[in-house]
Amino acid sequence: MAPTMRLRLLAPIVALALVPVVRADGVDDFVRAELKRQNLPGLALCVIKDGKIVKKAGYGMANLETPAPVRPETVFEIGSVTKQFTAFAIMMLVEEGKVKLDEPIRTYLPDLPEKWAPITVRHCLTHTSGLVNYTSAIPASLAATSEFKDGEVVERLRNSELRFAPGEKWEYCNTGYYLLGTIIEKVTGETYWDFLDRRVFKPLAMAATRNSNPRAVIPNRARGYLLMGANRSNANPIMPTVGYAAGSLVSTVLDLAKWDACLREKRLLKPESYAQMWTPYRLTSGASTGYGFGWALDTAAQKHARVAHGGNTLSQSALIERYPDLGLTVVALVNQNNAPVTTISREVARRYAPQLTEKPIKDDPAETEFWKRAFADALSGDIKEELFHAKLREAKILDLIKQNRPALAALGAPLKYELLERKVEAGVTTWRYRVTFEKAVANLIGAKDPEGKIVAFTVQPG
């Protein structure tokens, strides 16, 4: 690809989180209103400002049958937030010389398929391995009811081809983190869970954080719920052998506040290890992935660094978002699948740091009209394929847009478009709008190449 232009193939977010337009009421009023509007059973919230907990609260119900209210001590599944602990453990072993980031994973796991030979530890940490994502390849019904035997995930994927050459693309992949957990066990001689407990949880007094074993008696554990349309059902906790090092921890907002203190004070690891974890990986093309080791890295309001990660299991949702230069962290945990934790968290963050709210810039009426039409086409399913670059068509991005029509429709009708940013980079012009819908606020991001072809089109939480 020519260095003068880099195409960004952005797929729409599958589960669009919705942000209502709210008046400047208190955080409690906002969260309670969200629970009612989004039909959520319960939510635990913790806000840390300059090293101090300034808000800890529970809303709604941890168990709808008992009923039992959510409290700050309520234990939730945190899903892929687990990945940052896996990455942290790997960096501990890197500092001890037991693991090398750029060593092939077959050095530590020699029974892996020969075709996986080019994959390094770093590729697994950064979702650039090219491996098939095992949670996509294995039916959800099986994952919800089964325990995986040692080596079962590898055996299920052994005959699959790599999706791309390692380091060539970024594609979220639980398989890489599953393998990292196995490396931790091989190198240390301990179980993944015991290593984390001894080296991380006990030193930080994170007494409620452990694996999600549904057979264990875990005080204050929230019941998880699955919402399909208007129908809610009970859902079993995910088995530790299923999510494993990619997503089988449970925790509380109070324990994650202790974790945040460790990160803020850069404890248990050297500063240079933290720097590596929080540096976006660059592909072989030189393009940034916006992802480090177990953390997504971006900016809010175009100038404030945001270090964050969410998690979703079959029945619960989680998010930790850190704004280091503002000294602000928000942790939100919900006992329902695919809950809008991102937009709830960001609205809470804006209430403690108003500078995170962006002001619109001078509009570009012709371009605004173009993107209004593009969104209307996406909503109707009548997408004008000729407007899109061939690379997006080849990557099936248009199919993803069509698949997301129900999520787009859930926003309601668009009422107002506000241009927040216009930038030109490597020949590509990007427009970012804050769109006020009937039921939500979201960001619409679109980009075109010098020939006017769309090279990026996505809707993200506001």
C-alpha positions as CSV (number, residue, x, y, z in Angstrom):
1,M,0.0,0.0,0.0
2,A,1.4,3.4,-0.9
3,P,2.7,5.4,2.0
4,T,0.8,8.5,1.0
5,M,-2.6,7.0,1.9
6,R,-3.6,4.5,4.6
7,L,-7.1,3.1,4.4
8,R,-8.9,2.5,7.7
9,L,-11.4,-0.2,7.5
10,L,-13.7,0.5,10.4
11,A,-16.5,-1.8,11.1
12,P,-19.6,-0.5,12.9
13,I,-19.8,-1.4,16.6
14,V,-22.1,-4.4,16.9
15,A,-23.7,-3.5,20.2
16,L,-24.3,0.2,20.1
17,A,-24.5,1.7,23.5
18,L,-27.1,4.4,23.8
19,V,-26.6,7.7,25.7
20,P,-29.7,9.7,26.6
21,V,-29.8,13.4,26.5
22,V,-29.9,14.3,30.2
23,R,-30.1,17.5,32.2
24,A,-27.3,18.3,34.7
25,D,-28.7,16.2,37.5
26,G,-26.7,14.1,40.0
27,V,-25.0,10.9,39.0
28,D,-27.5,8.8,41.1
29,D,-30.4,10.3,39.2
30,F,-28.7,9.6,35.8
31,V,-27.8,6.0,36.6
32,R,-31.2,5.2,38.0
33,A,-32.8,6.6,34.9
34,E,-30.5,4.6,32.7
35,L,-31.3,1.4,34.5
36,K,-35.0,2.0,34.0
37,R,-34.7,3.2,30.3
38,Q,-32.3,0.4,29.3
39,N,-34.2,-2.3,31.3
40,L,-31.0,-3.3,33.3
41,P,-31.3,-5.3,36.5
42,G,-28.4,-3.8,38.4
43,L,-25.2,-1.8,38.2
44,A,-22.2,-1.1,40.6
45,L,-20.3,2.1,40.1
46,C,-17.0,3.4,41.5
47,V,-15.4,6.7,40.6
48,I,-11.8,7.5,41.6
49,K,-10.4,11.0,41.4
50,D,-6.8,11.9,42.3
51,G,-6.4,8.6,44.1
52,K,-9.5,8.8,46.2
53,I,-12.8,7.1,45.8
54,V,-15.3,9.9,45.4
55,K,-18.3,7.7,44.5
56,K,-19.1,4.1,45.3
57,A,-22.7,2.9,44.8
58,G,-25.0,0.1,43.8
59,Y,-28.2,0.5,41.8
60,G,-30.9,-2.0,41.1
61,M,-30.9,-5.7,41.9
62,A,-28.1,-8.2,42.0
63,N,-30.7,-11.0,42.1
64,L,-34.2,-10.4,40.8
65,E,-35.6,-13.5,42.5
66,T,-34.4,-13.0,46.1
67,P,-34.5,-10.0,45.6
68,A,-31.1,-8.7,46.6
69,P,-29.8,-5.1,45.9
70,V,-26.5,-4.3,44.2
71,R,-23.9,-2.9,46.5
72,P,-20.3,-1.8,46.0
73,E,-19.3,-5.2,47.4
74,T,-21.4,-7.1,44.8
75,V,-19.3,-9.6,42.8
76,F,-19.7,-9.5,39.0
77,E,-18.1,-11.4,36.1
78,I,-15.7,-8.9,34.4
79,G,-15.2,-10.8,31.1
80,S,-12.4,-9.4,29.0
81,V,-11.2,-7.0,31.7
82,T,-9.5,-10.2,32.7
83,K,-7.1,-9.7,29.8
84,Q,-5.2,-6.8,31.5
85,F,-4.4,-9.1,34.4
86,T,-3.1,-11.7,32.0
87,A,-1.0,-9.1,30.3
88,F,0.3,-7.9,33.7
89,A,1.3,-11.5,34.7
90,I,3.1,-11.9,31.4
91,M,5.1,-8.7,32.0
92,M,6.0,-10.0,35.5
93,L,7.5,-13.0,33.8
94,V,9.2,-10.8,31.2
95,E,10.9,-8.8,33.9
96,E,12.1,-12.1,35.5
97,G,13.5,-13.3,32.1
98,K,11.2,-16.3,32.0
99,V,9.2,-15.0,28.9
100,K,10.4,-12.9,26.0
101,L,7.8,-10.8,24.1
102,D,9.2,-11.4,20.7
103,E,9.8,-15.2,21.2
104,P,7.5,-17.5,19.2
105,I,4.8,-19.0,21.4
106,R,5.9,-22.5,20.3
107,T,9.0,-21.9,22.3
108,Y,6.9,-22.3,25.4
109,L,4.1,-24.5,24.0
110,P,6.0,-26.8,21.5
111,D,2.9,-28.9,20.8
112,L,1.1,-26.1,19.0
113,P,0.6,-26.5,15.3
114,E,3.6,-25.8,13.1
115,K,1.6,-23.3,11.1
116,W,1.5,-21.1,14.3
117,A,5.3,-20.9,14.3
118,P,5.5,-17.2,13.3
119,I,3.2,-16.1,16.2
120,T,5.0,-14.4,19.1
121,V,4.0,-13.6,22.6
122,R,3.6,-9.9,21.6
123,H,1.2,-10.9,18.8
124,C,-1.0,-12.6,21.3
125,L,-1.0,-9.6,23.7
126,T,-1.9,-7.2,20.9
127,H,-4.6,-9.2,19.0
128,T,-2.4,-9.3,15.9
129,S,-1.7,-13.1,15.9
130,G,-4.0,-14.0,13.0
131,L,-5.5,-16.9,15.0
132,V,-9.1,-17.8,14.7
133,N,-11.1,-16.5,17.7
134,Y,-12.2,-19.6,19.5
135,T,-15.2,-17.9,21.1
136,S,-16.5,-17.3,17.6
137,A,-15.7,-20.8,16.3
138,I,-17.4,-22.6,19.3
139,P,-21.2,-22.3,19.6
140,A,-22.3,-20.1,22.4
141,S,-24.7,-22.8,23.6
142,L,-21.7,-25.1,24.1
143,A,-19.6,-22.5,25.8
144,A,-22.5,-21.8,28.2
145,T,-22.8,-25.3,29.4
146,S,-19.4,-27.0,29.0
147,E,-16.1,-27.2,30.6
148,F,-13.1,-27.4,28.3
149,K,-10.5,-30.0,28.8
150,D,-6.8,-29.2,28.8
151,G,-5.8,-28.6,25.2
152,E,-9.3,-28.7,23.8
153,V,-9.3,-25.1,22.5
154,V,-6.0,-25.8,20.5
155,E,-7.4,-29.1,19.2
156,R,-10.6,-27.4,18.0
157,L,-8.5,-24.9,16.0
158,R,-5.5,-27.1,15.0
159,N,-6.6,-27.5,11.4
160,S,-7.7,-23.9,10.9
161,E,-5.6,-21.6,8.8
162,L,-4.3,-18.3,10.1
163,R,-6.6,-15.4,9.1
164,F,-3.6,-13.2,8.2
165,A,0.1,-13.1,8.7
166,P,1.0,-12.2,12.3
167,G,1.5,-8.5,12.8
168,E,-0.3,-7.6,9.5
169,K,-3.7,-6.8,10.9
170,W,-5.5,-6.2,14.2
171,E,-8.4,-8.5,15.0
172,Y,-9.7,-9.0,18.5
173,C,-8.9,-12.6,19.4
174,N,-9.6,-14.5,22.7
175,T,-7.4,-17.4,21.5
176,G,-4.2,-15.4,21.9
177,Y,-5.0,-14.7,25.6
178,Y,-6.1,-18.3,26.2
179,L,-2.6,-19.3,25.0
180,L,-1.0,-16.7,27.2
181,G,-2.6,-18.2,30.2
182,T,-1.2,-21.6,29.2
183,I,2.2,-20.1,28.8
184,I,2.0,-18.6,32.4
185,E,1.2,-22.1,33.7
186,K,4.0,-23.8,31.7
187,V,6.6,-21.3,32.8
188,T,5.7,-21.1,36.5
189,G,4.4,-24.5,37.3
190,E,1.4,-23.0,38.9
191,T,-2.2,-22.7,37.7
192,Y,-3.1,-19.4,36.1
193,W,-5.4,-18.7,39.0
194,D,-2.9,-19.5,41.7
195,F,-0.2,-17.3,40.1
196,L,-2.5,-14.3,39.9
197,D,-3.7,-14.8,43.4
198,R,-0.2,-15.1,44.8
199,R,1.5,-12.4,42.8
200,V,-1.3,-9.8,42.2
201,F,-4.6,-10.3,44.2
202,K,-3.1,-11.0,47.6
203,P,-0.5,-8.2,47.5
204,L,-3.2,-5.7,46.5
205,A,-5.8,-7.1,49.0
206,M,-8.2,-7.9,46.2
207,A,-10.0,-10.5,48.3
208,A,-13.1,-10.7,46.1
209,T,-11.3,-11.3,42.8
210,R,-11.0,-14.9,41.6
211,N,-12.2,-17.3,38.9
212,S,-15.8,-17.6,38.1
213,N,-16.4,-21.2,39.1
214,P,-20.2,-21.6,39.4
215,R,-19.7,-24.4,41.9
216,A,-17.9,-22.2,44.4
217,V,-19.7,-20.3,47.1
218,I,-18.9,-16.7,46.4
219,P,-20.4,-14.2,48.9
220,N,-22.3,-11.3,47.3
221,R,-22.2,-12.9,43.8
222,A,-24.6,-11.2,41.3
223,R,-27.0,-13.3,39.3
224,G,-26.4,-12.9,35.6
225,Y,-29.1,-12.3,33.1
226,L,-29.5,-12.7,29.4
227,L,-31.8,-10.3,27.6
228,M,-33.2,-11.3,24.2
229,G,-35.7,-8.7,22.9
230,A,-38.0,-8.0,25.8
231,N,-37.4,-11.3,27.5
232,R,-35.0,-11.8,30.3
233,S,-33.7,-15.2,31.5
234,N,-31.3,-16.5,34.1
235,A,-27.8,-17.4,32.8
236,N,-25.2,-19.6,34.4
237,P,-21.8,-18.1,35.2
238,I,-19.2,-18.8,32.6
239,M,-17.0,-21.8,33.4
240,P,-13.3,-20.9,34.2
241,T,-12.0,-23.3,31.6
242,V,-14.1,-21.6,28.9
243,G,-13.1,-17.9,29.4
244,Y,-9.9,-18.8,31.2
245,A,-7.2,-16.1,30.8
246,A,-9.3,-14.3,28.2
247,G,-12.3,-13.7,30.4
248,S,-13.1,-15.8,33.5
249,L,-12.4,-13.5,36.4
250,V,-15.0,-12.1,38.8
251,S,-14.5,-9.0,40.9
252,T,-16.1,-5.9,42.5
253,V,-15.8,-2.2,41.8
254,L,-14.0,-1.9,45.2
255,D,-11.4,-4.5,44.2
256,L,-10.9,-2.8,40.8
257,A,-10.4,0.5,42.6
258,K,-7.4,-1.2,44.4
259,W,-6.2,-2.4,41.0
260,D,-6.5,1.2,39.7
261,A,-4.4,2.4,42.7
262,C,-1.7,-0.2,41.7
263,L,-1.7,1.1,38.1
264,R,-1.6,4.7,39.2
265,E,1.3,4.2,41.5
266,K,3.0,1.8,39.1
267,R,3.4,-0.9,41.7
268,L,4.5,-4.6,41.1
269,L,6.0,-3.8,37.7
270,K,8.8,-1.5,36.5
271,P,7.8,1.8,34.9
272,E,9.2,0.6,31.5
273,S,6.8,-2.4,31.7
274,Y,3.9,-0.1,32.2
275,A,5.1,2.0,29.2
276,Q,5.1,-1.1,27.0
277,M,1.6,-2.1,28.1
278,W,0.2,1.3,27.4
279,T,1.9,1.9,24.0
280,P,-0.2,1.2,20.9
281,Y,1.1,-1.7,18.8
282,R,2.1,-0.8,15.2
283,L,1.3,-3.2,12.4
284,T,3.9,-4.2,9.8
285,S,2.5,-1.4,7.7
286,G,3.3,1.1,10.4
287,A,-0.3,1.8,11.2
288,S,-1.3,2.1,14.9
289,T,-3.8,-0.4,16.3
290,G,-4.8,1.8,19.3
291,Y,-4.3,-1.3,21.5
292,G,-1.4,-2.1,23.9
293,F,-1.2,-5.2,26.1
294,G,-4.7,-5.8,27.4
295,W,-5.7,-2.2,27.1
296,A,-7.4,-0.1,24.4
297,L,-5.7,3.3,24.0
298,D,-7.3,6.4,22.6
299,T,-8.1,10.0,23.5
300,A,-11.3,11.7,24.8
301,A,-12.3,15.2,23.6
302,Q,-9.2,14.9,21.3
303,K,-6.7,15.6,24.0
304,H,-7.2,13.5,27.1
305,A,-5.6,10.1,27.1
306,R,-8.0,7.3,27.8
307,V,-6.8,3.8,28.8
308,A,-9.7,1.4,29.0
309,H,-11.1,-2.1,28.5
310,G,-14.6,-3.6,28.6
311,G,-15.8,-7.1,29.1
312,N,-18.9,-9.1,28.1
313,T,-19.8,-12.6,29.2
314,L,-22.9,-14.5,28.3
315,S,-24.7,-12.7,31.2
316,Q,-22.7,-9.7,32.5
317,S,-20.9,-6.6,31.4
318,A,-17.9,-4.6,32.7
319,L,-15.8,-1.6,32.0
320,I,-12.8,0.2,33.5
321,E,-11.9,3.6,31.9
322,R,-8.9,5.5,33.1
323,Y,-8.1,9.2,32.2
324,P,-4.5,9.4,33.6
325,D,-3.9,13.1,32.9
326,L,-7.2,14.0,34.7
327,G,-6.6,11.6,37.6
328,L,-10.0,10.1,36.9
329,T,-11.1,6.4,36.7
330,V,-14.7,5.1,36.3
331,V,-15.6,1.4,36.9
332,A,-19.0,0.1,36.0
333,L,-20.3,-3.5,36.3
334,V,-23.7,-4.7,35.2
335,N,-25.3,-8.1,35.6
336,Q,-26.7,-8.4,32.1
337,N,-25.2,-9.2,28.8
338,N,-24.3,-6.5,26.3
339,A,-25.2,-3.7,28.7
340,P,-24.4,-0.1,27.6
341,V,-21.6,0.3,30.2
342,T,-19.4,2.4,27.9
343,T,-21.9,5.2,27.5
344,I,-23.0,5.1,31.1
345,S,-19.3,5.3,32.2
346,R,-18.5,8.2,29.8
347,E,-21.5,10.3,30.9
348,V,-20.4,9.7,34.5
349,A,-16.9,10.7,33.6
350,R,-18.1,13.9,32.0
351,R,-19.9,14.9,35.2
352,Y,-16.6,14.7,37.2
353,A,-14.5,16.2,34.3
354,P,-16.5,18.6,32.2
355,Q,-13.5,19.2,30.0
356,L,-14.3,15.7,28.4
357,T,-17.4,17.3,26.8
358,E,-16.4,18.5,23.3
359,K,-17.7,21.7,21.7
360,P,-18.7,21.6,18.1
361,I,-16.7,23.3,15.4
362,K,-17.9,25.2,12.3
363,D,-20.1,22.9,10.2
364,D,-19.4,21.8,6.6
365,P,-23.0,21.8,5.2
366,A,-22.3,19.8,2.0
367,E,-20.4,17.1,3.9
368,T,-22.9,17.0,6.7
369,E,-25.6,16.3,4.1
370,F,-23.5,13.6,2.6
371,W,-23.1,11.8,5.9
372,K,-26.7,12.2,6.8
373,R,-27.7,10.4,3.5
374,A,-25.1,7.7,4.2
375,F,-26.5,7.1,7.6
376,A,-30.1,7.0,6.2
377,D,-29.0,4.5,3.6
378,A,-27.4,2.3,6.3
379,L,-30.6,2.5,8.4
380,S,-32.8,1.5,5.4
381,G,-30.4,-1.1,4.1
382,D,-30.2,0.6,0.7
383,I,-26.5,1.2,0.8
384,K,-25.0,2.8,-2.3
385,E,-22.0,0.5,-2.8
386,E,-20.5,2.7,-5.4
387,L,-19.7,5.3,-2.7
388,F,-17.5,2.9,-0.9
389,H,-13.9,2.1,-1.6
390,A,-13.3,-1.4,-3.1
391,K,-11.3,-2.4,0.0
392,L,-14.3,-2.0,2.2
393,R,-16.4,-4.0,-0.1
394,E,-13.8,-6.8,-0.2
395,A,-13.6,-6.8,3.6
396,K,-17.4,-7.3,3.9
397,I,-17.7,-4.1,5.8
398,L,-21.0,-3.3,4.0
399,D,-22.4,-6.6,5.1
400,L,-21.6,-5.7,8.7
401,I,-23.3,-2.3,8.3
402,K,-26.4,-4.1,7.1
403,Q,-26.3,-6.6,10.0
404,N,-26.2,-3.7,12.4
405,R,-29.5,-2.1,11.2
406,P,-31.4,-3.2,14.4
407,A,-28.8,-1.5,16.6
408,L,-28.9,1.7,14.4
409,A,-32.7,1.7,14.5
410,A,-32.7,1.5,18.3
411,L,-31.1,5.0,18.3
412,G,-34.3,6.5,17.0
413,A,-34.5,9.3,14.4
414,P,-31.4,11.6,14.2
415,L,-32.4,15.1,15.4
416,K,-29.1,17.1,15.2
417,Y,-25.6,16.7,13.7
418,E,-22.7,18.6,15.3
419,L,-19.3,18.5,13.7
420,L,-16.7,17.8,16.4
421,E,-13.6,17.2,14.2
422,R,-12.4,17.4,10.7
423,K,-8.9,16.2,9.9
424,V,-6.7,15.2,6.9
425,E,-4.2,12.5,7.3
426,A,-2.2,10.7,4.6
427,G,-4.7,11.9,2.0
428,V,-7.7,10.7,3.9
429,T,-10.3,13.2,5.3
430,T,-12.2,12.2,8.4
431,W,-15.3,13.9,9.8
432,R,-16.6,13.1,13.3
433,Y,-20.1,14.1,14.3
434,R,-21.9,14.1,17.6
435,V,-25.4,13.0,16.6
436,T,-28.4,13.6,18.9
437,F,-31.0,10.9,18.2
438,E,-34.4,10.5,19.7
439,K,-33.2,8.1,22.3
440,A,-29.4,8.6,22.4
441,V,-26.3,10.4,21.6
442,A,-23.6,8.8,19.5
443,N,-20.6,9.6,17.4
444,L,-20.8,9.1,13.6
445,I,-17.3,8.8,12.1
446,G,-16.8,8.8,8.3
447,A,-13.8,9.2,6.1
448,K,-13.1,9.6,2.4
449,D,-10.0,9.2,0.2
450,P,-8.9,11.8,-2.3
451,E,-11.2,10.4,-4.9
452,G,-14.2,10.8,-2.6
453,K,-14.7,7.1,-1.9
454,I,-15.7,6.2,1.7
455,V,-12.9,4.4,3.5
456,A,-14.4,4.5,7.0
457,F,-17.9,4.5,8.3
458,T,-18.8,3.7,11.9
459,V,-21.1,4.6,14.8
460,Q,-19.6,4.6,18.3
461,P,-20.7,5.4,21.8
462,G,-20.9,9.1,22.5
